[in-house]
Amino acid sequence: MTAEAVQAAAPRSAEAPSAAAQPPGDRPLRIAMLTYKGNPFCGGQGVYVRHLSRELARLGHAVEVIGAQPYPVLDEGVPLTELASLDLYRQPDPFRTPGRGEYRDWIDALEVATMWTGGFPEPLTFSLRARRHLAARRGRFDVVHDNQTLGYGLLGGPRALGAPLVTTIHHPITVDRRLDLAAADGVKRRASVRRWYGFTRMQKRVARRLPSVLTVSGSSRQEISDDLGVPDDRIHVVPIGADTDLFAPDPSVPEVPGRIVTTSSADVPLKGLIHLVEALAKVRTENPEAHLVVVGKRADDGPVAAAIERHGLSGAIEFVKGISDAELVDLVRSAQIACVPSLYEGFSLPAAEAMATGTPLLATTGGAIPEVAGPDGETCLAVPPGDAQALAAGLLRLLGDAPLRARLGAAGRARVLARFTWRQAAIGTAERYREAIALQGDRAAAAGRRTALAPS
């Protein structure tokens, strides 16, 4: 049993034991967790940082999150160090030009210049700021955990960062790039997409030089190897999970007839929302009660907005954004179906969270979704990605079969409890931290022996 598992099984004390009192392989670790974008209400990176940091702290480790805007929301016991960017994409003035007094150094100038030329600067500029910050605090951390920044500033190993580096890659952003290019209409739009994703060239170069990469699924592991060229022996799968205390069934929340819920931004082709909109139009010809609640950003124009207008669905689709955790959970509980229509997912937290509430799941087989959702007909209904007709058939089947919904909902929660919890993710992640620290110790010892044996 690992040190993390021993700590998880034992009662937690108010104060963690001192590092000096325990063997190096068992003692609590001092962890710097980096996140260049930590919004907990949009995208999986903020959710990952919040829940993983909390569970690592509960295991007895000292975790400090170092992040940029939008800053992550963290639970009690996890401090946040704000490493501010210029916040060029903030609402309500995205792509803003900062005032002269806002510039602090050459990294700020680089950030603005990259935005002006149509690129996305945050992974690079955050990595440079993080390197400078960590160098100034050398010796304060046992391990640095980067959450998919993959910027040049994180190269150089412990000599540059002050501690061994472990990096999480949820999935390669090159996948998003391919799908966005496929959905782009016209030469000008495709050129704009290529420029925006210019940072993926940097991420490829950095990823190949990383000593330890964590990812969340077998599908992502293969994509990282194929797309980024990271050697297989450096990639380790540590599945993430749902907050099964928060996302749990509650019979007191009434089920709303015909309600379908999904988590998706309308302007992200990867999420496949347009196919769900097309499916809803078909479903409503047989079941007029069917309606969709989308947790995510509404697009004022683009393919999804056009499809909603074309099918006259403006009264049957509602977008909600910025809701609290409690409101989100009750929304999922109230739905007769949770749907994940994505073309690709590196893991799919929305699938795991919906299953944890006991809401029956209809999901595509894109990317790692089957690893989370499980077998078709046992823990979910599964359909091919990008197939509106198959989505419609699955929705109609579930809406018309209450016993099937109950069976899939119960089986889905049991699957998440057995495989996908944040406590399990934290234990697995801490084991990888210890391996990275031990590997660095072995390398330092070998270097010392070479120096001792070298002729004077």
Secondary structure, DSSP 8 states (H G I E B T S, - for coil): --HHHHHHHS---SS---GGGS-TTTS--EEEEEES---TTSSHHHHHHHHHHHHHHHTT-EEEEEE-SS-----TT--EEE-----TT-TTSTT----GGG--SHHHHHHHHHHHTT---HHHHHHHHHHHHHHHTTTS-SEEEEES---GGG-SHHHHHSS-EEEE-SS-HHHHHHHHHHH--SHHHHHHHHHHTTHHHHHHHHHTT-S-EEESSHHHHHHIIIII---GGGEEE----B-TTTS---TTS---TTEEEEE--TT-GGG-HHHHHHHHHHHHTT-TT-EEEEES---SSSHHHHHHHHTT-TTTEEEE-S--HHHHHHHHHH-SEEEE--S--SS-HHHHHHHHHT--EEEE--TTHHHHH-SBTTTBEEE-TT-HHHHHHHHHHHHT-HHHHHHHHHHHHHHHHHH-BHHHHHHHHHHHHHHHHHHHHHHHHHHHHHHHHS--
